[in-house]
């Protein structure tokens, strides 16, 4: 029997167990460049175990909704940040972090769903289970900051039919 994942607004407080919300709203800043630029300093930290931080652009196409969530992934050797470039809303699915990075255990009932308003990025902390990118707009683009280097930095877990969750999107969200 599958259960439904409910979407909630993306807030720094709700997302804190999984990582950082990258946004300027309600954040402190200081002026630089002779007073012409606001610097919202250190909104997230890049965490790389060995290797180095890299910047990429991902171009994503929406999946079919309602979505049967049959897998999640994590990056045990580094954080991974997604920053929307085109200002479109997108979805985020995360699950309770596994304390033991050597364990692939994941309880699909701990999956939480968030919706970004398009001005918010996310930085998944090292080892946090998440679903691959969930665009809502065709050919959406994201600046991605993650780790390059030796070692396996992408692990996937696939659910049995009994563990599968369904993500439905209310029409008002599209």
ChimeraX attribute file (.defattr): number of C-alpha atoms within 10 A of each C-alpha:
attribute: neighborCount
match mode: 1-to-1
recipient: residues
	/A:1	7
	/A:2	13
	/A:3	14
	/A:4	16
	/A:5	21
	/A:6	14
	/A:7	18
	/A:8	14
	/A:9	13
	/A:10	19
	/A:11	16
	/A:12	16
	/A:13	10
	/A:14	15
	/A:15	20
	/A:16	12
	/A:17	15
	/A:18	21
	/A:19	22
	/A:20	21
	/A:21	24
	/A:22	21
	/A:23	18
	/A:24	15
	/A:25	9
	/A:26	6
	/A:27	10
	/A:28	11
	/A:29	13
	/A:30	10
	/A:31	11
	/A:32	10
	/A:33	8
	/A:34	6
	/A:35	8
	/A:36	8
	/A:37	11
	/A:38	13
	/A:39	13
	/A:40	15
	/A:41	11
	/A:42	9
	/A:43	15
	/A:44	18
	/A:45	14
	/A:46	20
	/A:47	18
	/A:48	19
	/A:49	18
	/A:50	13
	/A:51	13
	/A:52	14
	/A:53	17
	/A:54	14
	/A:55	12
	/A:56	11
	/A:57	14
	/A:58	17
	/A:59	14
	/A:60	16
	/A:61	15
	/A:62	14
	/A:63	13
	/A:64	9
	/A:65	12
	/A:66	12
	/A:67	14
	/A:68	17
	/A:69	20
	/A:70	17
	/A:71	18
	/A:72	21
	/A:73	20
	/A:74	28
	/A:75	22
	/A:76	20
	/A:77	24
	/A:78	26
	/A:79	25
	/A:80	25
	/A:81	24
	/A:82	22
	/A:83	22
	/A:84	24
	/A:85	16
	/A:86	13
	/A:87	15
	/A:88	18
	/A:89	19
	/A:90	22
	/A:91	22
	/A:92	21
	/A:93	20
	/A:94	24
	/A:95	22
	/A:96	18
	/A:97	20
	/A:98	16
	/A:99	10
	/A:100	9
	/A:101	15
	/A:102	9
	/A:103	8
	/A:104	14
	/A:105	12
	/A:106	18
	/A:107	12
	/A:108	22
	/A:109	15
	/A:110	12
	/A:111	20
	/A:112	18
	/A:113	20
	/A:114	19
	/A:115	19
	/A:116	20
	/A:117	16
	/A:118	16
	/A:119	16
	/A:120	22
	/A:121	25
	/A:122	24
	/A:123	24
	/A:124	29
	/A:125	25
	/A:126	23
	/A:127	25
	/A:128	24
	/A:129	27
	/A:130	23
	/A:131	19
	/A:132	14
	/A:133	18
	/A:134	17
	/A:135	21
	/A:136	20
	/A:137	16
	/A:138	12
	/A:139	13
	/A:140	20
	/A:141	20
	/A:142	22
	/A:143	16
	/A:144	19
	/A:145	19
	/A:146	24
	/A:147	22
	/A:148	18
	/A:149	14
	/A:150	11
	/A:151	11
	/A:152	10
	/A:153	19
	/A:154	12
	/A:155	13
	/A:156	14
	/A:157	14
	/A:158	15
	/A:159	16
	/A:160	10
	/A:161	11
	/A:162	11
	/A:163	17
	/A:164	18
	/A:165	21
	/A:166	16
	/A:167	18
	/A:168	15
	/A:169	17
	/A:170	11
	/A:171	6
	/A:172	5
	/A:173	11
	/A:174	9
